[in-house]
Amino acid sequence: MPNLIINRLIYSIETENGKYGANVPFHQGLNIIYGPNSVGKTSIVTGIIYGLGSEKGLGIFKSDQNPFKPEFYKSIDGNPILKSYLILEISNGVQEFSIFRYIKGGNTDIAAVKETKARDFFTTNDHKRYIVNGEGVFSENGFQKFIFDFLGLDIVELPTYDQKFSKLYLENILPLFFVEQRAGWSQIQARQVTRYNIRDVKKVAFEYIMGLDKFSLHLIEIKKKELEAQIKKLSEDLEKKEENLLIIANANKIDGILVVNSGSIGKTSIYDYIRYLSDKYNVESKNINSITSQNKDYEDVNSKLRENLKRLDYELRTLNNRIEKISTEIDGYQNYLERIQKNKYKNRQLKKIQELSIELNITSCPVCESPLNRNIDDECHLCHSDVRKKLSSPEENLAFLEDEENTFKKVIRQRNLDKKKLEEIRNGQKDKILLYEKQLDHQTQTFAGKEFAVLKEKILEVDSMYKDFERYKRIDERWQALNPTREEIIRLDVQFTKLKDKINQYLQTSNDFTILKTIKDNIHKNLKALGIFKSNQNLINEIKIDENDNYSPYLDNYDIYNISSSSDNIRIILSYYLSLLQTSITFKENEKIKFPNILILDEPKQQNLDNDSLINCVEEIEKIPSNEGQIILTTYSELESDRDRLKKYINFEMKSKTDYLLKKLND
């Protein structure tokens, strides 16, 4: 695959009092950026990552955040910065492009790209503008598409934890060839970007970049997990709804059918029971109508009373539902009021803290001891937050919360009033039902006396039968309404079984076995060279690659990171990343491997790595053909002897604590 080669990085800073800048060349092979702390080594690495549109790999996730130090966008030597930008020249072994990005003074979400060298950027007319951040980064005008095409990478979509899909971004691949100075040395792929919610992103990124055949299988495994989660969610939801209907119907589920425990005909399916109630109701109704036809007036009044009872019963159920919904709504408002009370308490505490800070008369920062009255443009003295953004005070927050509380209390009072009105209406409905039942009872007794005493009971029995018929019919309708969910679960389960069978039938390919074995062997060789475990070869040889833990190194009988020192952890991480590059170069003819044959290692010595181990690492790097890969390493040593051992690889040096990267340029 095409390599990623960094050729040059140019910084340009324009101030009210002249220009500052830096011009850092690179070449294939080992490039050491050498200099003491805080002079600009990491700023060179930051510029490379920013130029590649991957600042999210530095922990920058908002467009208004700046990954650079203030001297790149605020002020330098006391001079306010008007405009700043960088130009990053990159190559893939065939093409050369220069990428222009603003740091300040222009649109930082756009990159201008020209097929030319960095020094000729402003004399070359043809250029393209690409979207670096926001919507469209993978479109024809998107920077991600440009960089993927430039590196010959396939654009792939991967399942996410929220049952959607996300493309794999460069910042997801970056942590496999870039180790950031601070968090980067804490673990392998420490700066992996998880904001896209991609399932098992560390594992997928490794399989993708190292050309493993299991990448396609892993996508199947992820899809299987996704289906499993969907089936579980749907099944739990279905079970709850079915259980509720079983309780209401006093029934059991047998082979997916509701079986009712009826007192009249025993256990039977709900379909048969509904049919039985319907038939019996029709027969009994005809019998009642034939008896009551002796008196037309009685029949009409009787029928009207029964129809009214049915209507009132329906209206009563509707009122109950409305009252229940209002009660739920009121509960929600009450919960919100509780959150408002908590927020009011927090803001009152914050107000007290602010008052206390005034009483204490703090004049200097407790961290760096710099005076708080020192004027730093638009920046908080303590936390360096941008003070230009208007933040509401505790008093303003309290006023807002009081207003919110009063509003919701009014709403709750109104909804309680609405609820009481409905309850009054419901009570009226109950009274009407009772009245109609008494009228029906009186009508029956008055019309026929003892002759119709049995008829009265029969009418009530038929009315009850009709209510049961309606109730079981509604239950059956709700049961049938769950069929689409049942069918969806069956459909998903069939897919799940197919994927499971496919995974169970998987055997590791020879390609994957060879690549992983080579990575493991290279790790062993590198660790021995770096002197880990006091060069205990037997223990080193026991180190394996854990395919279930993002392909990280492990020991069967020990926690590899707990039996070693903090410097040993850095040796393990160094050996791991170096092994990926070595393996990629070994299999350079394997078109599946997408590793860009570059390593960017930012100051491993700041994480307790000793000078000898760093020198040993450089000696291993020396064994890599210089024309087949690029390593950019930032480091420094106080010992002149260490510098002498590294000097042939130092391609950019800041020689003292005052020899800063950015220098004043002559007009």
N, C-alpha and C positions, 0 to 999 in steps of 0.2 A: 504494500500500500504506500501511497505518498507519505513522506516524512513531514513533520512540522519543524521547520528550521527558523530560528530567530536570527535575523541578520543585523538589525540595528534598532535602537530606541532613541528618539530625539524628543527632548522636552523644550518647550518655549514658554517663558513667563514674561508678560508685559506689565510693567508697573508705571506709576506716574513719574518715576525717576530712572527710567531706562529698562533694559531687558536683561533677563537671567535665562540660563538654559543649561542643557547637558546633552552630550552626544556619546552614546554608549554603543560600541561595535561588538558583534558576536561572530563566532565561526563555529563550524562543526567540531565535534570532539568536546573536551572539557573546557568550560569557561568559568574561571573563578573571579567573582567580584569580591575584592579584598578591601577591608578598612575597618576601623574601630566602630563601636556602637554609636548609633544616632547621627551618622553622617549621610545616610541615604542609600545603604545597600538594599534594604527592603523596599524602598521607593522604586528601585529599578524593577524588582519583581512585580510590584503593584502595577507599574506601567505596562508590563508585558501582559498581565492578566486582564487589565482594563482594556488594552488594545485589542485583545481577543474577545471582548464583549462578555467576559465571564466574571465580572466583579462580584456576582452572587457567591462565587467560590471563595471570596474573602470575607463573607458574612454580611454583605451589603444587599438588602432586599427591598429598599425603597428608593424610588428614583431621585428623591431629594437628599439622600445620604451620599456622602463623598468619601471614597476609600483612601484619599490622599491626606497627607499632613497639611496643616494650615498654610505652610509656605508655598503650596501649589495653587491655592485658591483664595486665601485671605490677604496675607501680607508677608513680605520677605524683607528682612533688614529694616523693618519699620515702614516700608513702602507698600501702600495698598495695591493689590493686584487688580488690573483692569481686565486682562484676558490671559488664559493659559490653555495650552493644548499639547498633545503628544502625537508623534508619528511613529508607528511601529512597522518596520519592514520585515516581511515574512516570506518564506519560500517553501515549496513542497518538493524541491529537487528538479522541477521542470519550469514552473512559473514563479515570478516574483511580484508581490503586491505590497503596497504601502497603505496603511490604515491611518486615517486622521480622525481623532476624537477630541472634542472640547473637554476641558476640565472645568473651566469657568468662561463665561462671556459668550456662550453659544449653546445650541441645543445638544445636550449630552446624550439624548436618546437616539441620535443619528450619527452614523459613521460614513465618512467619505473614503472611497477606495479607488486607488489608481494602480494600474499595472506598470509600475516603475519603481526605481530605487527611491529611498526616503529623501536623499539629497536633491533629487530632481522633482520632488512632488509638486512644487509651485510653478515649475516650468512645463509641466505636462498638463494638457488641457482635458483630455478624456477622463471622465471619472463617473462613478456610480455612487448613489447615496442609499444606504441600507438602514433599516429600522433595527436598533439594538435592543430596545426595551419596549414593552407593551405589546399590543395586538399586532400580529403580522410578522413576527420574527422568523417564521418559517415560510412566509409567502415569497413570491418571486423577488420582492424588494426587501426581504428579511435577511438580517446579518447571520442568523443561525443557518439558513439555507446556503448562504455564500460560503461560510466556513466549513460546513459539511461537504459541499461540493468540492471545495478547495482541497480537503483532506481525503476525498474519496470515500466518505462515510455514508452508509445507508441511513436514511431517516426512518425511524421505527416508532410505532405507537405501542404503549404498554398499558396494561390495566392499572387502575388506581384503587385505593382503599374505599372510595365512595362509588364504586361500580361505574366508573367512567374510564376514559382513556387519555393518556398524556404522551406527548412526544418525549423522547430522550434528548436532553439538551447537552450542549458542550460542557456546562458546569457539572453535569452528572458524570462525565467521563474524566474531567479535569483532575479529580482527587486521586486518580490512579497514576498520574505522572507529575503532579504538583503537590509539594508539602509546604504548607504555610507556616510561618515562623512560630506563631503562638499556639493555637489549638492543634495545628497540623501534626505535631510530633506526639500527641497524646495517644493516638491509635491509628490504625490503617484506615484510610478514607475518612478521616476525622471531619473534614470540611465538606462531606457529601451533602448536596442540597436536597432537602426532603420536602420543600414547599410545594412541589408538584404532586405530592401524595402518591407517588409511584410505589406499587407493591414491591418489597424486597429490592429496593433500588440499588443497594451496594452489590448484591449478588448478580443482578441483571447487568449492571454496568461492567462488572468484571467479565462475565461470560461474553458480552457484546464485544468488548475491546480486545479480549484475548482470543477471539475467534472460536469459541467452544461450540460444538454441535449442540450441547445441552442448552444453549440459549433458546432454541426453538422449543425444546422440551420444557424449559423453565417457564416459558410463556404459557404452555399447556397447564403446568402446575399452578401457576397464578390464576389462570382461568378456572381451574378446578376449585381452588380456594374461594374464588368469587362466587361460583355456583353453589358451593357448600354453604356460604354465608346467606345467599339468597334463599336457598331451600329452607335453612333453619329459621330465617325470619318469617317466611311465608307459612311454614308449618306451625310455628308458635302462635302466629296470629289466627290461623285457621283453627287450631286446637282451642284457643280461648273462646272464639265465637261458637264453635260446635258445643263446647262444654256448657255455655250459657243457654243454648237452645235445648240441650238435653235436660238441664235442670228445670226450665220452664215447662217442658212437655212431659216431665216425669218419664223419661224414655232412656233407652240404651241404643248404642250404635252397633249394629251387626252387619258386617260386609258393606259398610258405608250407608246403610239404610237405617232410618229412625224406627225403632220398635217401641210402641207405646204400651205402657202397663195400664190398660183400661179396666175399669171395674165391671163393665157389662159383658165384654166378649173376651177378656183376658189379654195376653200379649199378642200384638198384631202390628203389622207395618202401619206407618202413619197414613199411607195412601188408602189402605183397606179401612182404617178407622174413620177417615174423613168420608169415604164412600158410605160406610155404615151409618154415620151420623146424618148424612144428607138423605139417604133413603128413609131412615126412621123418622126424620123430621117431616119429610113430605107426607108419609103415611099418617102420622099423628096429626099433622095440620089439617089434612082432609077430613079425618074423623071429627076434629073439633069444629071445623067449618060446617060439616053436615048436621051436627047437633045444634049449633048456634044459628043455623039458617031459619029456625022457627020464628025468630024475631029479627027483622032487618035492622031496626034501630040498635038493638044490642050488638049485632055483628059489626055494624059500622063503628060504633063507639069503641067496642073491644079492639077492633083492628087499628083504629086510630091511636088508642092508648099504647098498644104494643109497638106500633111504628115510632111513636114519640119516645118510648123507652129505648128503642134501638138507637134512635138519633141522639138522645141525651147521653147514652153510654159512649157513643163514638166521640161526642163533644167533650165528655169528661176525660177520656184518654188523651185527646189533643191538648186540653188544658194542663193535664199532668205533665206532658212532654214540655210544654212551654215553660211551666214553672221550674222544671228540672234544668232546662237550658239557662234560664235567668240565674238560678242558684249557682250553676257552674261558672257563669260569667262574673258573678259577684265574688266568688272565691278567687278567681284570677285577679280581680282588682285588689282584693285584700292582700294577696301575695305581693303585688306590686307595691302596695303601701308599706309593707314590711321592708322591702328592699329600699324604699325611699327613706325610711327611718334609719336603716343601717348607713346609708350614704350621708344622711344629715349628721349622724354621730361621727363618721369619719371626717367630714368637713369641719365640724366643731373642734375635733381634736387637732386638725391641721391648722385651724385658726389659732388655737392655743400655742401650737408649736411655733408659728410665725411670731406671736407675741413674745414667747419665751426667747426666740433668737434675737429679738430687738433688745430685750432686757439684758441678755448675756453680753451684748456688744462685741460680737465676734469680728475680729479685724484681719485674720489671716486664715488661709486654707489649712485644715488639720492634716491634710495629706502631704502637700508639697511646701507648706509654710510660706507661700508667696502672699504678698499683701492683697486683700480683697478690693482695695480702692484703686488697684492698677487698671487702667483702661484697656480692655481688649474689645475690639470692634464686634458688636452684635453677638457677644458670646458670654455665657454664664461663667463667673469666676470660679465656681466650684466644680460644676459638672460639664462645662463646655457646651451646654445646649444652646441652640440658636434662639436668642431672646427676641428676635424680630417677630416671632410667632406670638400672637396674642393668646395668653392663657388666662382662663377665668380664675378669679380669686375665690377663696373659701366663702367670703361674704356673698359673692355673686352666685356661687353654687348653692348656698343655703337658700337664697332668695328664689332661685329657680325651683329647688326641691319643695319649698313651702308652697309655691304656686302650683306645682304638680300635685302635691298632697291635697290641697284644697279642691283642685279640679276633680281628682278621683273620688274624694269624699262626696262631692256633689253628685257625681255620676252614680256612686253606690247608693246614696239616699234616693235618687230618682229611680234606680233599678229596684231597690227594696219597695218603693212605693208602687212600681209597676207590678212587682211580685204580689204585694198585698191585694192589689186590685184584682189580679187574676185569681188569687186564693178566694176572694169574696165571690167572684163569679163562679168558681168551682163549688163553693159551699151552696150557692144558689142552685147550681145544677144538681147537686146531691139532694137538696130539698125537693126539687122538682121530680127527680126520679122516685124519691120516697112517696111524694104526693100521688104520682101516676100509679105507683104500685098499690097504694091504698085505694085509689079510685077503681083500679082494675079489680082489686079484691072486693070492694063494695059493690061494683057493677055485677060481678059474678054472684055474690050472695043475695043481692037485692032482686036480681032478675029471676033466679030459679030456686033460691033457698036451698033446702036439702037436696033437691033433685040435681042441682049442679055443684054440689060440694066436691064431688070427685072431679068434675070438669075443671074446677078452679085449680086443683092440684095438677091436673093434666096440662093446663095452659102454662103454669109456672115451670113444669118439667120441660115442656116443649121450648119455652123461652130459654131456659138454661141450656137445653140441647143445642139451640141455635147459636148461643154464645160460645159453646165448646166447639161447634163446627167452624165458626169464624176464627176462633183462637188457633185451632190446629191448622187451619188453612193458611193463616199468616205465618205460623211456625214453619210449615212446609215450604212456603214461598221464600222465607229467609234461608232455609236449608238449601234449597235449590240455587239461590243467589250465590252460594259459596262454590258452586261447581267450577266457574272459571278459575278460581284459586286452586282447586284440586287438580284441574287439568294442567295448570301452569307448573305446579309442583311435579306432576308426572313427567311433563315435558323436560323440565330442568333435570330431573333425576335420571332420565335416559341419557341426556348429554353428559351428566356427571359420571355415570357408569362407563360410558364410552371413553372419556378422558382418563378415568382411573385405570381402565384396562390398557390403554395406550401407554400410560406411565409405568404400569407394572411390567409391561413387556419390554421396557427400555433396557438396553445394555449399553454401557459406556463405549463410545466409539474409540477406535485406535487413535484418531486425531486428538480427542480430549485426553486420553491416557498419556499420550506422548507429550503434549503441551504441559499438563499438570506435573508430570514426572520431571520434566526439564526445569520447571519453575522450582520444584522442591529441591532438586539437585543443586541448582544455582544458589538457593538460599543456604543450603548446607555449606557450600564452598565459600560463600561470602561471610557467613557467620564465623567459620573457622579463621578466615583471614582477619576478621575484626576482633578475634580473641574472646568471643563470648563463652561463658561457662568454663573459663580458663582453658579454652580449646579442647574441652572434653568431647572427643570425636564420637564416642558412643552415644552420649546424650544428644549431641547435635544431630546425629543420624536418625534419632527417634522422632525428630520434628516432622510433622505431616501437614498437609493442606486440608483444612476442614471445609468440605463442600457445603455443609449445612450452616456454616457460620461465615458466610460471605468470602469464602476461600482464604481465610486468614490462617496463619501458622498456629499449630497447637501440639501439645504433648499428651499422650494417653494418660499418664499417671501423675502429671503435675499441671498446675496452672502456670503456663509459660511466662506470664507477666508478673506473677507473684514470687517465683523462685529466683528471679533476676533483679538486679538493681535498676534504678532509673536510667542509668547510662546504657545498661544492657538492653532495655526496652528500645532505646534509640538505635542501637546496633541491629536489633531485630527488624525495626521498621526500615532502616537504611538498606539492609540486606534484601528485604522483600521487594522494595521498589527497584533496586538495582537488578534483581532477578527478572522482573517483568521486562525491563529493557533488554537484558541479555537474551532472554528467551525469544523475544520478538525479532531480534537480529539473527539469532540462530535459525529461525524459521522464516526468513525474509521472503522466501519463495511461496509461502503459504498465504494465499490471497484472502483467507478467512480472517486472519489476524489484522486488527485495525489499530494496534498500538502505534502512536505517532513517532516512536523512537526519539523521545525527548524526555528528560527529567529536569524539573526545576525544584531545587532543594534550598530552602531559605534558612540559613544559619542553624544547622543541627547542634552546633557547639553550645548554643545558649540553653539547651536542654540537657546539660551535664555530660555531653560527649567529650571525651578527653582528646588531646591533640594527636596522640599515637593512633587512636582508632580512626580519626579523620584521615590521617596520612595513609593508614592501611586501606581505607575506602578508596582514596585517590589511586593507590597502587592497583586496586582491582579495576577501577575505571580505565586505567592506562591500558589494560589488556583488551579493551573494546576498540575495534578499528575506528579511527577518528572520523572517517568518512561515512560511517554507518549509523551514527547517532549523535545527539547533542545533550550535554549535561551543563546546566547552569547552576553553580553553587556559590552561595554567599557565605563568607567566613572571615575570621581574623584570629591572629595570635599575637600576643605580646612578645613572643620569642622570635628573635631574628632568624634563628636556626630553622624554625618552622616555615618562615616566609621563604627562606632559601630553598627548602624542599618543594615548595609549591610555586615558585616564581615563574617557571616556564608555562604555567597554566593561567597565570593572572593576566587577564586581558583588560581589566579596568580596576584602578586602585585609587582609594582615597587615603592619603598617607598619614594623616593626623586627625585629631579630634576636631580641628577647625577647617579641615579640607573637605568642605561639603560638596555634595553632588551638584547642586545648583550654584552656578557661578555667574557673576556679573559679566555681561558681554559688551564688547566694544561696539559703539554705534558705527 
